[in-house]
Amino acid sequence: MNNGFFEETELTNFGDCDAYKDNITGSLLEAQVPFIVKFAQDIVPQKSASLDCGLYVATFVEYLSDQIEISFVDFRHEYLRKRYGALMWS
């Protein structure tokens, strides 16, 4: 079923979303905890049509949360698929 979600090109206006407003005042909530954005460089890109986006996201999250330097010179797709599959299975 195609509902056209992925064809949507307009940005979300978070000011119109009740989830981002204070329940009492109705004003837009401010960020409670600021965070630092770091842009990673020299990382292996996902190959087009590889369907590995979840694998990349999971691996990046694991590296970032463990504060491991991101270096994907040897990004072992098959190993990581088996590893994450085994972790989900257990």
C-alpha positions as CSV (number, residue, x, y, z in Angstrom):
1,M,0.0,0.0,0.0
2,N,1.5,3.3,-1.1
3,N,0.3,6.2,1.0
4,G,2.8,8.7,-0.5
5,F,4.8,9.1,2.7
6,F,8.2,8.9,1.0
7,E,7.2,11.3,-1.7
8,E,6.5,14.0,0.9
9,T,9.0,16.9,0.4
10,E,7.9,19.4,3.0
11,L,9.8,19.8,6.2
12,T,8.0,19.1,9.5
13,N,6.9,22.2,11.3
14,F,7.5,21.1,14.9
15,G,5.7,24.2,16.2
16,D,2.4,22.7,14.9
17,C,2.9,19.3,16.6
18,D,1.3,19.1,20.1
19,A,4.0,16.6,21.2
20,Y,6.6,19.4,21.1
21,K,4.4,21.9,23.1
22,D,4.1,22.5,26.8
23,N,0.8,20.9,28.1
24,I,-0.1,24.0,30.2
25,T,1.1,27.0,28.3
26,G,1.0,25.6,24.8
27,S,4.3,27.1,23.9
28,L,7.0,25.2,22.0
29,L,9.3,23.3,24.4
30,E,13.0,24.3,24.6
31,A,15.7,21.7,24.4
32,Q,16.4,20.4,27.9
33,V,19.8,18.9,27.4
34,P,22.0,20.4,24.6
35,F,24.2,18.0,22.8
36,I,27.3,18.3,20.7
37,V,27.1,17.3,17.0
38,K,30.2,15.8,15.5
39,F,30.5,15.2,11.8
40,A,32.3,12.0,11.0
41,Q,34.7,12.0,8.1
42,D,36.5,9.3,6.1
43,I,33.9,6.6,6.8
44,V,32.7,4.1,4.3
45,P,29.5,5.1,2.6
46,Q,26.6,2.7,2.2
47,K,26.5,1.3,-1.4
48,S,23.4,2.2,-3.3
49,A,20.6,-0.4,-3.1
50,S,22.5,-2.5,-0.6
51,L,19.7,-2.5,1.9
52,D,22.3,-2.2,4.7
53,C,21.0,1.1,6.2
54,G,19.9,-0.6,9.4
55,L,23.3,-2.3,9.7
56,Y,25.1,1.0,9.3
57,V,22.8,2.8,11.8
58,A,23.2,0.0,14.4
59,T,27.0,-0.1,14.0
60,F,27.3,3.7,14.1
61,V,25.2,3.8,17.3
62,E,27.2,1.1,18.9
63,Y,30.5,2.8,18.1
64,L,29.3,6.2,19.2
65,S,27.7,5.0,22.5
66,D,30.9,3.0,23.4
67,Q,33.0,6.0,22.4
68,I,34.9,4.0,19.8
69,E,36.7,5.8,17.0
70,I,34.6,5.4,13.8
71,S,36.8,3.9,11.1
72,F,35.1,1.6,8.6
73,V,38.0,0.8,6.4
74,D,37.1,-2.9,7.0
75,F,33.3,-2.8,7.3
76,R,32.5,-6.5,7.5
77,H,28.9,-6.7,6.4
78,E,28.4,-10.4,6.6
79,Y,30.0,-10.7,10.1
80,L,27.9,-7.7,11.4
81,R,24.7,-9.2,10.0
82,K,25.4,-12.5,11.8
83,R,26.5,-10.7,15.0
84,Y,23.4,-8.5,15.3
85,G,21.1,-11.4,14.3
86,A,22.6,-13.6,17.1
87,L,22.2,-10.7,19.6
88,M,18.5,-10.3,18.6
89,W,18.0,-14.1,18.7
90,S,19.3,-14.5,22.3
